[in-house]
Amino acid sequence: MNWQGAIAGGVMMVAPWTSFAQAQQPQPQPPLQVVGDAIPQALTATPGDPARGRAIVASRQLGLCLLCHSGPIPEERFQGNLAPDLAGAGSRWSEGQLRLRIADAQHLNPASMMPAYYRSEGLVRVGPAWQGKPIMNPQQIEDVVAFLRTLRN
């Protein structure tokens, strides 16, 4: 094999890894369209699913909502009291207001301890594995919004 064949062989071996590495790079998030204290437009064309949203809120791996909030999820024994109770959230806030509070609560209150579940830029104290990546994808945000809208007093 001559040097040109070796280079061609090397390129062929590197190409699959290069495409894999590029696929793993965080994709830039589309900017949020905030109007006043809300994001009036859904982040996806697919409506949110309240059952999936409830599962995310109750999840100790993804949402971690019950770490700070309490809510009408009786099977979860340990619930927080640092943030507003989620019971009645659908009566207190509109769909757009809930969407902004989940996607980027710090837009409303820069001192908020609520994480930005969608925004991934301009954050501090982010672990290396999470840098440049949102916590939730747009459909998950819509699912949580759909669940919270069901919580009315």
C-alpha positions, 0 to 999 in steps of 0.5 A: 500500500502506498502513502496515498492508499494509507491516507485514503484508508485513514480517512475512511476510518476517521469518517464514521467517528467524525460523523458520530462526534458531530451528531453528539454535539449540542444543537443550538436551541431556537430562541424563545419568543417571550411576550410579556411574562409568557411564551404564547406559542407552543414549542412544538406542533404536537400538543403536550400530553398531560400523562407524560407531563405528570411522569416528568414532574414526578421523575427523580431523574428528569424533572426533579420538580418535586425536589422543590415543589409539592403537588397532587402526586400522592404516590411520591412521598417526599415533596419539597416546600421551597417553591409554590405548590403545583396544586392549582397551577393551571388556575394561577397561570396561563399556558404561556406563563407556565411555558416561560416559567419552565423553559426559563424562570430566570427570564422573569426573576434573575435570582430564581433558583428554578433551573432553566429547563430549556435555555442552555446559554449564559448559565453558570455552575453547569456540569461539564456533561450538561454544558450547551444542552437543555435539560428538557426538549421542547416536547417535554416542556409542552407535556409538563405544561399540559399536565400543569394546566390540568391542575385547577382548584 
